[in-house]
Amino acid sequence: MPDTVAISPRATLNSTPAATPADPAFSVLVTCGRGIVPFLREELAALRFPVKRELETGIEGQCSMADILRMNLVLRTANRVLLELCKRQVRDANALYSAVRDIPWERWIPEDGYFTIASHVSTPSIRDSRFANVKCKDAIADRFRTLTGRRPDSGNERCGVVVFLHWVNDLATLYIDTSGESLSRRGYRKIPMEAPMQEALASAVILATGWQGCGHFVNPMCGSGTLAIEAALQAQGRAPGLLRSQYGFLHLKNHDPLLWQKLRTEIRAVPKQKLAGRIIATDNRPEAVQAAIQNARTAGVEQLIEFQVCDFTETPIPPPEGVIILNPAYGERMGEITALEPVYKQIGDFFKQRCQGYRGFIFTGNLDLGKKTGLRSSRKVHFYNGSIECRLLGFELYAGSRRKCKQTPPQAE
Ligand SMILES: C[S@@+](CC[C@H](N)C(=O)[O-])C[C@H]1O[C@@H](n2cnc3c(N)ncnc32)[C@H](O)[C@@H]1O
């Protein structure tokens, strides 16, 4: 494909050259929810991802395309892996159009492919981010038409190449969203039930409890089972991305299916850890437990979790130790909150009377309700559930001295 069409130069004084698939390393932004960066940092450190900068909701670094595919497969706490194409000073919609048109899209998007534009726009020159999206779409389509006389289809479905525009004040950054859909959507939660926790958040919350597959993991009020399912996936060291078949990078022109296949085979072959404790999930609503069982089946961990329909106070607590975690409702309106006060008080009593030897945790969006347990929390970890500021409250419930957990060696299935 000729590179000599009359399109303005790739690099200008206030820009860097746009990335191309031939580059050996890409600037990458791995995004996550607020409060999750410390857990994502640990995951990226384990992958030896060279970190350049930490933001409130993501971590930037540089890596190869193979690393990008691996991150999409194995990261538990991330939302998206964004490949940076170009960063430009952009003052208005016309400047945006030019900046986008300068990017060599023909090297990324197949001519007969499909692309969609997503964006975060906060700039005085544009009121409606949809206008910015249309400008980007037009710029890409016009570049293709000029070059080849044809253009890829576009629309709102995230089923092809996903282009992400981040435009704040005068700085616009164009990315390819290699994940396409958020990585938090593992694909196992076919039946979500009431107020389900996002999968990536649940995974970070489990990491915050320090549970690593030793001792038991008990989750009363399990709802759709997200915490128990994520705990089972973590304990076995299963890559959550193996549950998904759809990713943005699969639709890139330069996608290497052999590399992808090799990576999946390699990760599948990693022996699964054997559980050193029991995972128990209960809820007082039979339909919630049914949904949780179905979701665990879809995730391939049904046989690792013991489900039961019961009031949380009747949940089996196997001795001698483990982690017990509840995510009770926290209400929005005053009446709901008042009605929940006795529930939190009961959770406190239950922890004191039945859960000795355990580390107890409550994930709540209402700190005042957390205080109704009557227990002094030894830890408070900040999280956000969407826009709601939440806390993971930790309680030491030890009866005696803490025993050392023996890690069982990995076993192939
Ligand atoms: C906020 S939801 C939990 C959501 C869950 N973390 C998920 O990801 O789906 C709270 C759950 O507590 C359950 N619940 C409320 N009161 C209960 C009780 N007394 N005993 C057991 N479960 C209860 C509800 O049925 C609901 O499924």
The ligand as an SDF file (V2000), in Angstrom:
LIG
                    3D

 27 29  0  0  0  0  0  0  0  0999 V2000
  -25.1880   -6.9870   47.5460 C   0  0  0  0  0  0  0  0  0  0  0  0
  -25.7410   -8.5880   47.2770 S   0  0  0  0  0  0  0  0  0  0  0  0
  -24.2160   -9.4810   47.0990 C   0  0  0  0  0  0  0  0  0  0  0  0
  -23.7050   -9.3680   45.6860 C   0  0  0  0  0  0  0  0  0  0  0  0
  -22.5510  -10.3010   45.3850 C   0  0  0  0  0  0  0  0  0  0  0  0
  -21.3010   -9.8380   45.9760 N   0  0  0  0  0  0  0  0  0  0  0  0
  -22.3940  -10.5000   43.8800 C   0  0  0  0  0  0  0  0  0  0  0  0
  -21.3190  -10.2090   43.3320 O   0  0  0  0  0  0  0  0  0  0  0  0
  -23.3600  -10.9180   43.2500 O   0  0  0  0  0  0  0  0  0  0  0  0
  -26.2780   -9.0780   48.8790 C   0  0  0  0  0  0  0  0  0  0  0  0
  -26.8070  -10.5080   48.9630 C   0  0  0  0  0  0  0  0  0  0  0  0
  -27.1170  -10.7870   50.3240 O   0  0  0  0  0  0  0  0  0  0  0  0
  -28.2060  -11.6800   50.3580 C   0  0  0  0  0  0  0  0  0  0  0  0
  -28.7930  -11.6180   51.7270 N   0  0  0  0  0  0  0  0  0  0  0  0
  -29.4660  -10.5780   52.3000 C   0  0  0  0  0  0  0  0  0  0  0  0
  -29.8250  -10.8930   53.5810 N   0  0  0  0  0  0  0  0  0  0  0  0
  -29.3480  -12.1420   53.8240 C   0  0  0  0  0  0  0  0  0  0  0  0
  -29.3650  -13.0070   54.9470 C   0  0  0  0  0  0  0  0  0  0  0  0
  -29.9630  -12.6480   56.0880 N   0  0  0  0  0  0  0  0  0  0  0  0
  -28.7550  -14.2220   54.8520 N   0  0  0  0  0  0  0  0  0  0  0  0
  -28.1710  -14.5970   53.6970 C   0  0  0  0  0  0  0  0  0  0  0  0
  -28.1150  -13.8250   52.5850 N   0  0  0  0  0  0  0  0  0  0  0  0
  -28.6940  -12.6040   52.6440 C   0  0  0  0  0  0  0  0  0  0  0  0
  -29.1100  -11.2160   49.2560 C   0  0  0  0  0  0  0  0  0  0  0  0
  -29.9570  -12.2670   48.8320 O   0  0  0  0  0  0  0  0  0  0  0  0
  -28.0960  -10.7730   48.1820 C   0  0  0  0  0  0  0  0  0  0  0  0
  -27.8800  -11.8300   47.2650 O   0  0  0  0  0  0  0  0  0  0  0  0
  1  2  1  0
  2  3  1  0
  2 10  1  0
  3  4  1  0
  4  5  1  0
  5  6  1  0
  5  7  1  0
  7  8  2  0
  7  9  1  0
 10 11  1  0
 11 12  1  0
 11 26  1  0
 12 13  1  0
 13 14  1  0
 13 24  1  0
 14 15  1  0
 14 23  1  0
 15 16  2  0
 16 17  1  0
 17 18  1  0
 17 23  2  0
 18 19  1  0
 18 20  2  0
 20 21  1  0
 21 22  2  0
 22 23  1  0
 24 25  1  0
 24 26  1  0
 26 27  1  0
M  CHG  2   2   1   9  -1
M  END
$$$$
